Amino acid sequence: MQGTKGLLFGVALLVVLGLAGVAIGITQPALHPSAAQPTLVPYLGNSPLTFSYPNTYTLTERGDSFEGQPIRVLTFVNSGVSVPDESDGPPAISIIIVPNPKNVPLSQWVKEKSISDFSLSPDQTLSTTVLAGEPAVSYTHTGLYESKEVAAAHGGNIFLFSVGSGNPGDAIYADFQKILNTVQFR
């Protein structure tokens, strides 16, 4: 009889400790670290502008050419995305710096130059805006993605800022605006 009482006491103690453990587990905060908020990384590269971009993106820079002129292409892709060879590419933010040696007025340049993709704009509307104190234009166009463009002229160059994604409500559009908010021309 003494053994049975001891066994029942042991079982009851285990049940109480188990319930206490469950209660503690429920009331204790999770020990998982919370996701860190993205920070802005300054870009001070070899170009006539500076800006900051969220550290959740990988920046690639390359030289290219357009109409026989060297251009600079900066592309931002979410760091967690792997881009397969020969793919159309993931949603991205880009900045293209194109020389404008003839100083073609900005609106005319956007409407005439194929690199602007203005011909893909469904409504063919340019809206005036300001970017880093410079007159600028913005427009949308449709292609592989729904894209928003902002173009500005400064120092003999045209700067095309672009974002494209499958859904205009995607977070990449807010990140694009964060970049635009930090642009400074040199």
N, C-alpha and C positions, 0 to 999 in steps of 0.2 A: 504494500500500500504506500509505503514511504517512497518507493521507486516511481510509482505512478504519479504521485504528487510532484515529484521532482521533474519528471518528464513533462507533465502538463505545465508546470511553471516555466520550464525551458521553452516549450512551444509558444506559450503565451508571451514570453519575453521576446522571442524572435518575431512574433507577429507585431508586437508593439514597436520594436526597433525597425521592422520593415515599414510599418505605417509612418513612423517618424521620418525615415529616410525618404519616403515618397513625399511627405509633406515638406520636408526640407528642399527636396528637388523641385517642387512646384513653386515654393516661395523664393528660392534663390535665383538671382539673375543668371541668365545664360553666361557661360564662361567663354563663348565664342567672341573673338574680337570683331567689333563692328567694322564695316567697310569704311575705309578712309575716304574723306571727301577729296575729289581731284583738286590739285593745285595748278596754278598757271606757271608755265615755264617760259622765261623770256627768250626770244629769238633775236640775236644780235649778229646774224650771219653776214655774209658778204653780199649784201643787196642794199638798195637805197631806202629800206624801211626797217622798222623794228615793230615787234608785236609780241604778245604772249599767247600761248596756247595750252589747253588742258593736258596734263601729264598722262592722260589716258590714251593719247594718240602717239603714233610713231611718225616722225617727220622724215621724208626723203626729199632730197634736192637733186636736180639734174639740169644739165644744159640741153637745149634743143635749138631748133631754128624755125623761123616763120618768115616767109617771103624773103629768104636769103639773109635775114638778120638773126643773130644769136638771141635766144630768149632764156629766161630762168623759170623753172617750174618747181614749185614746192607743193608736196602732196602730204596730207594728213589722213592716216587710216587708223581706226581704232586698234590699239595695241593687241587686243585679244583675237584679232582676225588674221587668219593666214590666207594669203592670196595665191591661188593656184596659178601655175604658168599658163599663159595664153587665155586667161579668163577676161571677162569684161570688167572685172574689178568690183570691189565692194563699195558701199556708200563711202564717200570721201569729201574732204574739204581741199580745195586747191587755191594756190595763188600763182598767177602767171604774170611775169614782168616782161612786157614787150616794148622794144624801142619804138618811138614815134618821131623819127628824125624830121619828118615834114610838118610836124605839129598839126596834124589833122584834128579838127575839133572833136571832142570826146563823143558826143552823140553821133556824129557822122561816122567816126571810126567804128563804134560799136555796130552800127547798122550795116556798114560795108565790109568789115573784116570777118572772114569765116571762122577765125579762132574764137570769136565772141559767142558763137552759137545763137545769135539773136534771130537768125532765120528760123530757128526751131520754136520761137516764142509764139504761143497760140493767139495772143491778142496784139502782138507787135507794139506793145506799149512800153515806153521808157519813163520811169518816174525819177524826178530829180531828188537828190539827197545831198548830204555832206558826209565826207569821210576824212577824219583827221584834219579838219579845217579846209579841205579841198572840195570843190564842187564834184559831185559824182552822180551816176545814174544807176538805177537798179531795174531789173526785169526778171521774168521767169521764162523757163523754156522746158520743153518736154523732150525726152529722148529715152535712153535706157532708164533714167531716173527723173523724178520731178526735181528740177534744179532752180536755184535762186542765184543770181549774179549781181555783183556790185562792181562797177568799174569807175576808176578815178584816173586822172592824168596828173603827173607831177614830174618835174625835172626831165622832160623829154621822154618819159615812159608812160605807157598805159599799164595800169595794175588791174588785173581781172581777179576778183575774189569770187569763188564759186563753192556751192555746197549742193550735193545731190544725194537723194535717198528715195526709197520706194514710197515713203509716206512723209508728207510735209510736217507731220506732228512728231517725227522722230527727234530724239535728244540731240542728234548731230546738228540740227538747225539752231538750237540754243547755244551749242558750242561754237558754231560759226559766228553767231552774234557776239560771243565773248571775245573772239579773236578781233572782229571788226572794232569793238569798243576799245581795244588797246593799241590799234595801229598808230604809228607815228612815221611820217615821211622824213627822210634825212636830206 
